[in-house]
């Protein structure tokens, strides 16, 4: 197998091991084993302790009877009495009674089989009084005294407890295997059924290879709710992305068209100068003036395009802004004394707003410059700043040419111009109001316009405090 094939196999193995189905199954197996182990250990310990305590109760009762036998019966009757006591109810006990002074000793039946002089037959556990005897099993050793020299040794066989532990282990092994087999099959079935809609969404996303596919979206399953929400969110994102791409395509197309016009004019005048400029000085002067105007217009257009691009990726720096001072300072700096147009200010004092200083200034500059451009000589531009409850109202009025009613809902579109011939004369590109609307939205406001042809326009910006 070549290197490419090995890499492909490794990639496939990694994808499989990282899949949701694999992860669900893996963690199911781990949790199942932990739960079974915990339940099994708890059950074994609890029942074993109960059985051991029951055995100790029996051992205490046997010890009491043995002490009575030692005190009431002669030593030559001990073995008979021991067997009578132990059989058939207490056969799990092996007993030795002896008098350490006289050497008299008595054993229960089978004592020699359990206890011999061969020390190798004993394997002691680390826990005191518990021991394992070869070929016999687990025992508990108990010692007691009677009289001055009497001693009782009892070996209690714990076969009931060990048999129970072995049975529980076997049951746990069988039930764990069955649970793994049926559980894995069940969880694979459930997982496949539940992630099938997710696989459909993934397939649909992978098939989106062009902009035209964005509007189609992905299938939205009815359940589970998480995948329904995921599909809905993806479709919403794809739709917004589709709209954004379409807007960008339109923007590039419009920008290209707008730049093509001044460039064509520049080249036309340059060619005219080349052909006739030397012989006709008046043509040279006219062409240079036109070139200067077109280059200025193109410069303004590029500046606005850059401003719009920057605004879309601009991080707002929201601060407390004294709008009264800001409006006064901006108008003092940017107002152009031109064509005898009067500027009237109606600004209330100490109006504050939480916003971006740079963007708020740009909004005012755009609206005032726009009003001044389309106001005839000896006209008036009025700037008002007022506060209404929790709103700040910025209004820019003019006595200019006005906007026809059918154009009012389009003037905030990019590159849209109501009077194209006049816009060319004034240097308008159709981007100013679009930028203003965008900046207003960034600062949590809303902009509207009212206008009447021949009487002027009124732009009102409302900011929420």
C-alpha positions, 0 to 999 in steps of 0.5 A: 500500500502506497503512502497516499493510501495509508494517509487516506486510511488514517484520515478515514479512521480519524474521521470515524473515531471523531464522529458523533456516533463513535463518541456516543457509543464510546462514552455509553460503553464507558458509563455502562461499565462504570455503572455496572461496576459501581452497582456490582461492588456496592451489592457485593459488599453490602450483601457480604457484610450482611452474611458475615454479620449473620455468621458472627451472630451464629458464631457468638451463639455457638461460643456461648454454648461451648462455654456452657459445655466446658463448664458443665460437662467433663472433658471426655464428653466434650467431642460428643457435645460439640458434634451434637451442638454443631450438626446439622445446623452449624456444620460450617464451624470447625471447633477445638476446645482444650485445657492448656494446663491438663492438655485435654483437647477435643475437636469437632468432626473434620478438624483434622481435614482442615487443620494439620501440622503441615504449615504450607497448607495455610495462606494468611490474608493481610486482614486479621483473622481471615485466612485461606486454606488450600483446597478448602477456601476462605475461613474466619478464625475466632478465639475465646477463653473459658475458665482459667486455662480453657481455650476455644478456637473456631474456624468459620468457613465463609463458603456462603459469602465466597459462593455469593461473590462468585455468583455475583461476578458471573451474573455481572459478567453476563449482564454486562455483556448482554447490556453492551450487545443490546445497548450498543445496538440500540444506541447506534440505531438511535444515534443514526436516526437522530443524526440523519438530519444533521448529515442531510444538513452537512451534505447540503452545505457541502453541495453549496459551491456557488453564490446562486446556491446560497438562497436555496438553504439547507433542509430544516428537520422538524425534530429534534429541536436543536437540529431544527434551530441549527438548520434555521440559523444556517438558512438565516445566515446563508440568506444574509450572506447571499444578500451581502454578496448581492449588495457587494456585487451591486456596489462593485458594479455601481462603483465601476460605473461611477469611476468609468465616467470621470475616467472616460471624461479625463481620457477624452479631454487628454485626447482633445488636448493632444489633437488640438491643444497646441493650435487652440489655447482656448481648448487647452484651458477648457480641457484643463479646467474640466480635467481638474473638476473630473479628477476632484470628483473622482477623488471625492468618490474614492474618498467616500468609497473608502469611508464606506468600506472602513465604516463596515469594519469600524469598531465603535468607541462609545463615549458620553458626547456633549452633542451641543458642543459637538454640533457647534464645533463641527459647523464652526469648522466645516461650514463653507461660506458659499453663494450667500447661504445663511446658516441658522442654529437652534441648539439646546444646551447640555444635550448628551448622547452615548455614541462615537464622536467621529461618526456623529461628526461625520453624520452632521458633516454629510447632512449639512454639506448635502443641504448646502449643495442643493440650496440656491443662492441666498437660501438658508440651512437650519440645524436644530438639536433638541431633546425629547424625553429619552430621545435626541433629535438632530434636524437639518433643514434647507430651502433648496430645490427639494426632492420629488416624492417618488424619490424619497424612499430611494435617496439612501441607496448607494449611488442614487442621485435624484438630479444626475446632471446637477449632481455632476455639477455639484460633485455629488456621487450618491454615496453621502446619504447612504454613508450617513444612514449606515453611521446613524444605524451604528449609533443606534439611531434612525434617519428620515426625510421630508421634502417638497419640490421647490421648498426644500428638504428636512432630514431628521435623525433620532438617537435613543439615549 
